[in-house]
Amino acid sequence: MSFRMPTNFGRSGAQEGALDLLGHEILAEKAAALGRAGQRVEETLAKLREGGDGEHRNRLLKEAAAAVHGYFIQRELCGLRKHDAVIREYDIPRAVLARLGAS
């Protein structure tokens, strides 16, 4: 599907303004999605730190790894490629990073 501006925008300034509004909406949604993903990381890591044994811990690790993976993807979609500071800030355990393939 292609996107075409309405024909009633006769001036290029109006077209640019409409595109700026669309770009602003897209950036706002990216930021909101990044915030929601970060909140999910915080929640899953808090549950993991509360603890658990055996199978329960494995489930918590899996949930935390999925949340961190989603957060990393959302960051990359926003143009943020380096995750070192985030790993330190959230204090993401090595066990979670290992599930993502980090060494």
Buried (B, 14 or more C-beta within 10 A) or exposed (E): EEEEEEEEBEEEEEEEEEEEEEEEEEEEEBEEBBEEBBEBBEEBBEBBEEEEEEEEEEEBBEBBBBBBBBBBEBBEEEEEEEBEEBBEEBEBBEBBBEBEEEE
